[in-house]
Amino acid sequence: MPRATALLLASPIPRAADSDRRRTSASVVLRSVLEHGPVARSTIARLTGLSPASVTDYCARFAELGFIREAAAPRRSNGVGRPHVPIDLDDSRYLVGGVHIAVPYTTVALLDLRGRVVAQRELKHERSDPGWVLARAADGLAALLAEARGSRPLGVGVAAGGWVDRALGTIVEHGLLGWRDVPVRKVLGARTGLPVHVDGHARALVNGERLFGRARGSGSVLHLFVGNVVDAAFATHDEVHHGPRSQAGAIAHLPVPGGTEPCDCGRTGCLQAELSERTLCRRAREAGVIDSANPMHVVAAAAAGDRAAARLLVERARTTGRAAGLLLDMLNPETVVVTEVGIIHRTDCLDALREAVGNHRAAHVLPTSFPDSVLAVAGGSVVLDVLYRDPLSAAPEAI
């Protein structure tokens, strides 16, 4: 049995109601199609341990909803017996919207049911007040959907840094943007007319990795996000830990030994202050490497042979590795995924990260599976996680 499917089935459901069991069964069937399609119904039954009749019923329902389709002409085993008709995801009928709210810009995107980015745009923040940013995001999504004729939107996922309350659909606090208690789900839902789901970007990317990335099948996954915001998320047995009011993963103020950067909290050497892209770019400007606030310009300078740029990126990766090593010691995950600009683009940065983590566990540390679309995938993964956890409730007729 595949690891991810086994984890879903092995998750305890003490005295679960029939509806909970149906939701879990529907989830494992659709996840099996995602992971193994094209796949025969009989194979799904064998992989999941569900009865052939149950698998057939769920597949019929998913086909009716437009989530799956028959993948090819029926094939007979040795020319005899009933034909085995493989089924696969139908990734042509539905899309989801993805919104990632960063400090300098918002990314809006459309993704298919496999988590693949179909279209995306970056919308620069000319203003930072939440009403303006969210209105522009809604307009950006509407423009992308207008170009994607023939596909129906299932919903919108929103990912952001800072403190995000998933249950309320609210950005409780985002210090770098100056946002407090912003009702994102309510505002975007009203403007788009679609179901909106909101979560922190590190948690969103854990879901993206376990559904569509290289961490699929891992029993436990840690994601470390290092951008302007620095935070983390941890999933075990296919469940992401949120904590009360979704405050889990706040690591911005972990102390960095030898750190010199002043932090807004009044201390010096906090992890986010040391690793922020703002800090990287400021140091690069002071070294005469760039004259902008774009971390990709530092990467480009390093690629062009600028030793100071390369040194800044490698040192940042090394500090990131020390932070990852600390989290590894505390949580002991099977897989660690890191999203950080230098690690994504440079092998020397990845090597520095793994050396700092410790060579004996370096093989468990991976760069993001989505180097060219990580922010778009973060947004889309919020709503795709909802779909794959409870596909019948996320079906078009349910929204």
C-alpha positions as CSV (number, residue, x, y, z in Angstrom):
1,M,0.0,0.0,0.0
2,P,1.4,3.5,-0.9
3,R,2.7,5.4,2.1
4,A,0.4,8.4,1.7
5,T,-2.7,6.2,1.3
6,A,-1.7,4.1,4.3
7,L,-1.3,7.2,6.4
8,L,-4.8,8.3,5.6
9,L,-6.3,4.9,6.3
10,A,-4.2,4.5,9.5
11,S,-5.3,7.8,11.0
12,P,-7.4,7.0,14.0
13,I,-11.1,7.7,13.6
14,P,-12.5,6.6,17.0
15,R,-16.3,6.1,16.9
16,A,-16.4,8.2,13.8
17,A,-19.8,9.0,12.3
18,D,-20.7,7.5,9.0
19,S,-20.2,10.9,7.4
20,D,-16.7,11.1,8.7
21,R,-15.9,7.6,7.4
22,R,-17.4,8.4,4.0
23,R,-15.3,11.6,3.8
24,T,-12.1,9.7,4.6
25,S,-12.9,7.0,2.1
26,A,-13.7,9.5,-0.6
27,S,-10.5,11.2,0.1
28,V,-8.3,8.1,-0.2
29,V,-10.0,7.1,-3.4
30,L,-9.4,10.5,-5.1
31,R,-5.9,10.7,-3.6
32,S,-5.2,7.3,-5.1
33,V,-6.3,8.5,-8.5
34,L,-4.0,11.6,-8.1
35,E,-1.0,9.5,-7.1
36,H,-1.4,6.5,-9.5
37,G,-3.7,7.5,-12.4
38,P,-4.3,6.1,-14.9
39,V,-5.3,3.3,-12.6
40,A,-7.9,0.6,-12.6
41,R,-10.7,0.6,-10.0
42,S,-9.6,-2.9,-8.9
43,T,-6.1,-1.5,-8.2
44,I,-7.5,1.3,-6.1
45,A,-9.4,-1.2,-4.0
46,R,-6.3,-3.3,-3.5
47,L,-4.2,-0.2,-2.6
48,T,-6.7,1.3,-0.2
49,G,-8.2,-1.8,1.3
50,L,-11.7,-0.5,0.5
51,S,-14.2,-2.9,-1.1
52,P,-14.5,-3.0,-4.9
53,A,-18.1,-1.9,-4.6
54,S,-17.2,1.1,-2.5
55,V,-14.5,2.2,-4.9
56,T,-16.8,1.8,-7.9
57,D,-19.5,3.9,-6.2
58,Y,-17.0,6.7,-5.3
59,C,-15.5,6.6,-8.8
60,A,-19.0,6.9,-10.3
61,R,-19.7,9.9,-8.2
62,F,-16.4,11.6,-9.0
63,A,-17.0,10.9,-12.7
64,E,-20.4,12.5,-12.4
65,L,-18.9,15.5,-10.8
66,G,-16.2,15.8,-13.4
67,F,-13.2,15.1,-11.2
68,I,-12.2,11.9,-13.0
69,R,-12.5,10.4,-16.4
70,E,-11.9,7.1,-18.2
71,A,-8.3,7.3,-19.4
72,A,-8.2,4.9,-22.3
73,A,-10.1,2.2,-24.1
74,P,-10.9,-0.9,-22.0
75,R,-8.1,-3.4,-21.8
76,R,-8.6,-7.2,-21.2
77,S,-6.2,-9.2,-19.2
78,N,-4.9,-12.0,-21.5
79,G,-7.9,-11.3,-23.8
80,V,-10.5,-12.7,-21.4
81,G,-12.6,-11.6,-18.5
82,R,-14.1,-8.2,-17.8
83,P,-12.2,-5.2,-19.3
84,H,-10.2,-3.1,-16.9
85,V,-11.0,0.6,-17.6
86,P,-8.3,2.8,-16.1
87,I,-9.4,6.1,-14.7
88,D,-7.5,9.3,-14.2
89,L,-8.0,12.9,-13.0
90,D,-9.9,15.1,-15.4
91,D,-7.7,18.1,-15.2
92,S,-9.4,20.0,-18.0
93,R,-12.8,20.9,-16.5
94,Y,-11.9,22.7,-13.2
95,L,-9.4,25.2,-12.0
96,V,-8.7,26.7,-8.6
97,G,-7.5,30.3,-7.9
98,G,-4.4,30.8,-5.9
99,V,-3.4,34.1,-4.1
100,H,-0.2,34.6,-2.3
101,I,0.2,37.9,-0.4
102,A,3.9,38.9,0.0
103,V,5.3,42.1,1.2
104,P,6.2,43.8,-2.2
105,Y,3.6,42.1,-4.4
106,T,0.7,39.7,-4.6
107,T,0.8,36.6,-6.8
108,V,-2.5,35.5,-8.4
109,A,-2.7,32.2,-10.3
110,L,-4.8,29.5,-11.7
111,L,-4.0,25.8,-11.0
112,D,-5.4,22.6,-12.2
113,L,-6.3,19.6,-10.0
114,R,-2.8,18.3,-10.2
115,G,-1.4,21.5,-8.6
116,R,0.1,22.6,-11.9
117,V,0.1,26.4,-12.5
118,V,-1.8,27.2,-15.6
119,A,-1.4,31.0,-15.4
120,Q,0.0,33.5,-12.9
121,R,0.7,37.2,-12.5
122,E,2.5,39.4,-10.0
123,L,0.7,42.5,-8.9
124,K,3.1,45.0,-7.3
125,H,1.9,46.7,-4.2
126,E,1.6,50.4,-5.0
127,R,-0.4,50.6,-1.8
128,S,-0.4,48.3,1.2
129,D,-3.8,48.8,2.7
130,P,-5.7,45.5,2.7
131,G,-8.8,46.7,1.0
132,W,-6.8,47.9,-2.0
133,V,-4.6,44.8,-2.1
134,L,-7.5,42.3,-1.9
135,A,-9.6,44.2,-4.5
136,R,-6.7,44.1,-6.9
137,A,-6.2,40.4,-6.2
138,A,-9.8,39.7,-7.0
139,D,-9.6,41.7,-10.2
140,G,-6.4,39.8,-11.2
141,L,-8.1,36.5,-10.7
142,A,-11.1,37.6,-12.7
143,A,-8.8,38.6,-15.5
144,L,-7.1,35.2,-15.5
145,L,-10.4,33.3,-15.4
146,A,-11.7,35.4,-18.3
147,E,-8.8,34.1,-20.4
148,A,-9.3,30.5,-19.2
149,R,-12.5,29.8,-21.1
150,G,-14.1,26.4,-20.7
151,S,-12.8,25.8,-17.2
152,R,-14.9,26.2,-14.1
153,P,-13.4,27.6,-10.9
154,L,-13.9,25.5,-7.7
155,G,-12.6,28.1,-5.2
156,V,-9.8,30.3,-4.2
157,G,-6.9,29.6,-1.8
158,V,-5.1,32.5,-0.1
159,A,-1.7,32.1,1.5
160,A,0.3,34.7,3.4
161,G,3.0,35.1,6.0
162,G,2.4,36.3,9.5
163,W,-0.3,35.0,11.8
164,V,-3.2,33.6,9.8
165,D,-6.3,32.1,11.4
166,R,-7.4,29.4,9.0
167,A,-10.7,28.7,10.8
168,L,-11.8,32.4,10.6
169,G,-10.2,33.1,7.2
170,T,-8.4,36.1,8.7
171,I,-4.9,37.5,8.7
172,V,-4.7,38.3,12.4
173,E,-1.3,40.0,12.2
174,H,1.2,40.7,9.5
175,G,3.8,43.0,10.9
176,L,5.6,43.8,7.7
177,L,2.4,44.8,5.9
178,G,1.0,46.5,9.0
179,W,-2.2,44.4,8.8
180,R,-4.3,43.4,11.7
181,D,-7.6,41.4,11.8
182,V,-8.1,41.5,8.0
183,P,-11.2,39.3,7.1
184,V,-9.6,38.0,3.9
185,R,-12.2,35.2,3.3
186,K,-15.1,37.5,3.7
187,V,-13.7,40.2,1.5
188,L,-12.5,38.0,-1.4
189,G,-15.6,35.8,-1.1
190,A,-17.8,38.8,-1.6
191,R,-15.7,40.1,-4.6
192,T,-15.3,36.7,-6.4
193,G,-18.5,34.9,-5.5
194,L,-16.4,31.8,-4.8
195,P,-15.5,29.8,-1.7
196,V,-12.3,31.2,-0.2
197,H,-9.9,29.3,2.1
198,V,-7.0,31.0,3.9
199,D,-3.9,29.7,5.6
200,G,-0.3,30.6,6.3
201,H,2.1,30.0,3.4
202,A,4.4,27.6,5.2
203,R,1.4,25.3,6.1
204,A,0.1,25.7,2.5
205,L,3.4,24.6,1.1
206,V,3.5,21.5,3.4
207,N,0.2,20.6,1.8
208,G,1.5,21.3,-1.7
209,E,4.6,19.1,-1.0
210,R,2.6,16.2,0.4
211,L,0.1,16.3,-2.5
212,F,2.2,17.2,-5.5
213,G,5.8,17.4,-4.5
214,R,8.8,15.2,-3.5
215,A,7.5,14.9,0.1
216,R,4.6,12.8,-1.1
217,G,4.4,9.7,1.1
218,S,6.6,11.0,3.9
219,G,5.3,10.2,7.3
220,S,6.2,13.7,8.6
221,V,7.3,16.8,6.8
222,L,8.8,20.1,8.0
223,H,8.6,23.1,5.8
224,L,10.9,26.1,6.4
225,F,10.0,29.3,4.5
226,V,12.6,32.0,4.3
227,G,11.5,35.2,2.5
228,N,10.8,38.6,3.9
229,V,8.8,36.5,6.5
230,V,10.5,33.5,8.1
231,D,8.2,30.8,9.4
232,A,7.8,27.0,9.5
233,A,5.1,24.3,9.4
234,F,5.0,20.7,10.4
235,A,2.8,17.8,9.3
236,T,2.6,14.3,10.6
237,H,0.3,11.5,9.6
238,D,-1.0,13.7,6.8
239,E,-2.2,16.4,9.3
240,V,-0.6,19.9,9.5
241,H,-0.3,21.2,13.0
242,H,-2.0,24.5,13.4
243,G,-2.2,25.0,17.2
244,P,-4.7,27.4,18.9
245,R,-5.9,30.0,16.4
246,S,-3.3,28.7,13.9
247,Q,-0.3,30.3,15.6
248,A,2.0,27.2,15.2
249,G,5.1,27.8,13.2
250,A,6.0,31.3,14.4
251,I,9.8,31.1,14.6
252,A,10.6,34.7,13.6
253,H,12.1,35.5,17.0
254,L,14.3,32.4,17.5
255,P,17.8,33.7,18.5
256,V,20.6,33.4,16.0
257,P,24.0,33.1,17.9
258,G,26.2,35.9,16.8
259,G,23.3,37.7,15.1
260,T,23.7,41.5,14.8
261,E,20.4,42.6,13.1
262,P,18.1,44.7,15.3
263,C,14.5,43.3,15.4
264,D,11.2,45.2,15.9
265,C,10.8,43.3,19.1
266,G,13.6,45.3,20.6
267,R,16.2,42.4,20.7
268,T,19.1,41.7,18.3
269,G,19.7,38.7,16.2
270,C,16.2,37.3,15.8
271,L,15.9,34.7,13.0
272,Q,13.6,36.8,10.7
273,A,15.7,39.9,11.2
274,E,18.8,38.0,10.2
275,L,17.4,36.1,7.3
276,S,14.8,38.4,5.8
277,E,15.2,39.2,2.1
278,R,15.1,42.9,3.2
279,T,18.3,42.2,5.2
280,L,19.9,40.3,2.3
281,C,19.2,43.1,-0.1
282,R,20.4,45.8,2.3
283,R,23.7,44.0,2.8
284,A,24.0,43.5,-0.9
285,R,23.5,47.2,-1.5
286,E,26.1,48.0,1.2
287,A,28.6,45.7,-0.5
288,G,27.9,47.4,-3.9
289,V,26.4,44.3,-5.4
290,I,23.0,45.7,-6.3
291,D,21.1,48.9,-6.1
292,S,17.6,47.4,-5.6
293,A,15.5,45.6,-3.1
294,N,15.0,42.5,-5.3
295,P,16.7,39.3,-4.0
296,M,16.8,37.8,-7.5
297,H,19.2,40.6,-8.4
298,V,21.6,39.2,-5.8
299,V,21.2,35.7,-7.4
300,A,21.8,37.1,-10.8
301,A,24.9,39.0,-9.6
302,A,26.3,35.8,-8.1
303,A,25.6,33.9,-11.3
304,A,27.5,36.6,-13.2
305,G,30.6,35.9,-11.0
306,D,30.2,38.5,-8.2
307,R,32.0,36.9,-5.3
308,A,30.4,39.2,-2.7
309,A,26.9,38.2,-3.9
310,A,27.8,34.5,-3.7
311,R,29.2,34.9,-0.3
312,L,26.1,36.7,1.0
313,L,23.9,33.9,-0.4
314,V,26.0,31.1,1.0
315,E,26.1,32.6,4.4
316,R,22.4,33.1,4.4
317,A,21.9,29.5,3.4
318,R,24.3,28.3,6.2
319,T,22.3,30.3,8.8
320,T,19.1,28.8,7.4
321,G,20.7,25.4,7.8
322,R,21.4,26.0,11.4
323,A,17.8,27.0,12.0
324,A,16.6,23.9,10.1
325,G,18.9,21.7,12.2
326,L,17.4,23.1,15.4
327,L,13.9,22.3,14.1
328,L,15.0,18.9,13.1
329,D,16.3,18.2,16.6
330,M,12.9,19.3,18.1
331,L,10.5,17.6,15.6
332,N,12.6,14.8,14.0
333,P,10.7,14.8,10.7
334,E,11.4,12.4,7.9
335,T,11.6,15.1,5.3
336,V,12.6,18.8,5.5
337,V,11.7,21.1,2.6
338,V,13.2,24.6,2.5
339,T,12.0,27.5,0.4
340,E,14.8,30.1,0.1
341,V,15.9,31.9,-2.9
342,G,19.6,31.0,-2.8
343,I,18.9,27.3,-2.1
344,I,16.5,27.1,-5.0
345,H,18.9,28.5,-7.6
346,R,22.4,27.6,-6.4
347,T,24.0,24.3,-5.5
348,D,26.7,25.9,-3.3
349,C,23.8,27.3,-1.2
350,L,22.2,23.9,-1.0
351,D,25.5,22.4,0.0
352,A,26.0,25.0,2.7
353,L,22.5,24.4,4.0
354,R,23.0,20.6,4.2
355,E,26.5,21.0,5.8
356,A,25.0,23.2,8.5
357,V,22.1,20.8,9.1
358,G,24.6,17.9,9.4
359,N,25.8,15.6,6.7
360,H,24.4,12.5,8.5
361,R,20.8,13.8,7.8
362,A,21.4,16.0,4.8
363,A,19.6,13.6,2.4
364,H,16.4,14.4,4.2
365,V,16.7,18.1,3.4
366,L,15.2,19.2,0.0
367,P,14.7,22.4,-1.8
368,T,11.1,23.3,-2.7
369,S,9.5,21.1,-5.4
370,F,8.2,24.2,-7.1
371,P,11.2,26.5,-7.8
372,D,9.5,28.5,-10.6
373,S,6.0,28.8,-9.0
374,V,6.3,28.4,-5.3
375,L,4.1,31.3,-4.3
376,A,1.4,30.4,-6.8
377,V,1.4,26.8,-5.6
378,A,1.2,28.1,-2.0
379,G,-2.1,29.9,-2.7
380,G,-3.6,27.1,-4.8
381,S,-2.6,24.4,-2.3
382,V,-4.8,25.9,0.3
383,V,-7.9,25.1,-1.6
384,L,-6.6,21.9,-3.2
385,D,-6.0,20.6,0.3
386,V,-9.6,21.2,1.1
387,L,-10.6,19.3,-2.1
388,Y,-8.5,16.3,-1.5
389,R,-9.5,16.0,2.2
390,D,-13.3,16.2,1.5
391,P,-13.9,15.9,-2.2
392,L,-17.7,15.5,-2.0
393,S,-18.1,18.7,0.1
394,A,-15.8,20.6,-2.2
395,A,-17.7,19.4,-5.3
396,P,-19.3,22.0,-7.6
397,E,-22.8,21.3,-6.4
398,A,-21.7,21.9,-2.9
399,I,-20.4,25.4,-3.6
